[in-house]
Amino acid sequence: MKKIFTLISVALVAMGVNAQEKVTYNAVTYDGTAMKLAPEFAAVSGETGGVANNVVDGKSVITAYNASGIVVTAVGGRTPSSITPNLNNMVSDVKKEDANDPDKVTTGAYYQMESAVWNDISWKTTALGGKNKSMNNGDKEPIYTLEGTGNPYVDIYAEQVWTDGVFSQSYRPAYKFYVADGSNGLPITGLYYSFKSSVDGAFKVKVWVNNGNRQTFVVNATSGSSEYAKAQNLIAEGYINGQDWKQADVDAGTIDASLVGKRKYLTNEQIQATRTTQTDPYVIGQGNQPFWGYLLFDVKAGEEYWVFQPSSQIGFGGFEFTPGAKKEDVTAIEAITTNANKVWNADAPIYNLAGQKVSKNYKGVVVQNGKKFVQK
């Protein structure tokens, strides 16, 4: 635990050196009746969202925040509703045969795309699938986010469509997506969010991930950086659909009865523990359950970082930036209560940051019922 307090002290010293304080930005607000986009997004798609009016070269680029040495940008992309191949430029011929019928082809050739008809780019408000305050977040406030359109693909092709072994004379889009080691390069379009700071620090980004089994990446997008195009380590904490407090938790003395049926606020360690067959470090939770909460990651001064899912969209609700801190510090600094008596149940078990149960005599940062406290 001494290490944790040392890190926190270092973070606070760094803040003083850089003469910067924590910066907070909300992309969506809730006025008690409806969710509304921040002015930067409302100017493009209206207060409650809609088709973007600033599309250039297939992108809607919005500078969400630009102050205090921090620049945060949202980039929405388009998806094709229909696609036309360049039949003179075949990329590959990847025919797959039915094991029970060798003459039955299910997938044919891929071609470079000649042209396409594109869907509109839009920005909209989101909150757990469109709900407002019925998110059942325990003692926490609901998490409101916005979402854009577009799959962040690295390349796109025209794929032959075969039905029952017969080529239908039609084509559909086939995508090449980003991979964690950066070997496929960065996305050329699609929805992503860019974060940049003039000083080292840690971002805590509010997100909504509808497809919980998809990879979620934070990628260094700075050309020339030693980490260029490579996925960064991140921390996730928040809610996973279906992870609720139960009567058994009350019976075990873990929680107050008023929390039964409400979502658990999960630490990064608890989220990792929900996984069953998921071993991918970039997949947040188990199965295909939605996640809403926070992604925490470090940034280096002057370098740009993108947040995205390769084959889907991710909601963005805003951010907190703490200069000089590391992601491990931020999650502790943001949630710590210095009075160790402020717990839901004084007899409930407590855990260290590694998720191990500790005694009441343990000194340092502890977790009880998803909240962090300092035991002195």
C-alpha positions, 0 to 999 in steps of 0.5 A, a space after each residue: 500500500 505504501 506504493 499506492 500512497 507514493 504514487 498518489 503523492 507523486 501525482 499531486 506533486 506533478 499537478 503542482 509542477 504543471 500548474 494544472 488541475 483536474 479537467 472535467 467535461 460532459 458530452 451529454 447532460 440530463 435535465 430531468 426530462 431528456 438527454 441533451 448533447 453538449 453544444 459542440 455536438 448539438 451544433 452538428 446534430 441538434 440538441 438530442 441528436 440526428 444526422 450530422 451537418 458537417 460531413 467532409 470526405 466521409 467524416 464528421 469531425 467534432 472538437 469536443 474540448 480544446 482548453 488547458 492543453 487538452 484536445 479531445 476530438 470525436 470522429 464519426 464515419 459512414 457505412 455503405 448501404 450498397 457496394 459496387 466491386 471493381 471486377 478488374 481488381 480481385 483481392 482474393 478468392 476464398 471459396 468455402 465448400 460445404 463439408 456435406 456438399 463439396 460443390 456448394 460454394 458459400 463464399 466467393 471472391 473479394 474485390 477492391 471496391 469501385 463505389 458505394 452508396 453511403 448511409 448518413 453519419 449521425 450523433 445521438 444520445 445513449 444511456 443503456 440502450 436508450 433508457 434514461 434513469 432506469 439503469 439501476 446503478 446502485 448508489 451511483 448516478 446514471 451514465 449518459 453518453 453519445 454515440 456516432 456511426 461507422 465501423 473503424 475499418 482499416 480497409 473495405 472490400 466487395 465480397 460476393 454474396 452466395 446463397 445456397 451455393 448460388 452466386 446471387 450476383 450481388 456484393 456486400 462490404 467485407 472489412 479489414 479491421 485493426 489488430 492490437 499489435 498495430 500490424 494492420 495499421 490504424 482505421 481510415 474511417 469509422 467512429 473513434 475518439 481522440 485524446 491529447 494533452 500537453 502534459 503527461 497524465 491519466 484520462 478517465 473516460 466515460 463510455 457505453 459499450 453495447 457489445 461487451 464481447 468486442 475488443 475495446 482499444 486505446 491506441 497510440 496514434 502518434 506517427 513517429 512514436 515508439 508505440 505508434 499504432 499499438 494498443 495500450 494497457 487500460 483499466 475498466 471499472 463500472 457496470 456489466 449488465 446482469 451483475 447485480 447485488 443479490 439477497 445472498 449478499 445481504 445474508 452474507 452481510 456484504 450489503 444493505 438490503 436496499 441494494 438487492 437487484 441493483 447493479 454492482 459497481 465493479 472494480 477492474 479486478 472484479 470485472 476481470 473475475 466475471 470472465 469465463 471463456 474470455 481471455 482477450 485482455 481487450 475484451 471488457 466483460 464476459 459474454 455479450 453483456 453491455 458495459 457502462 462505466 469508465 476506461 482509464 489510460 495513461 497518455 504522454 505529453 504531445 502524443 495522441 490516443 484513439 479510443 474505439 472498437 474495430 467492428 462496432 461503435 462505442 458511446 462517449 460521455 465525457 472525461 476527467 483528466 488528471 495531470 501527472 497521474 497514472 491510471 492506477 492513481 486516478 481510480 484511487 484518487 477519484 473514489 477514495 473516502 478518507 473516513 473508513 467508517 463511511 461504509 454500507 455495512 461496518 461488518 462487511 468484508 473488505 478487500 485490497 486493490 488486488 481483490 484479496 480479502 483483508 482484515 479490519 486491521 489492514 492499513 491503506 486503500 481498501 474496497 468494500 461493495 465497489 467503493 474505495 476507502 482509506 483505512 488508517 
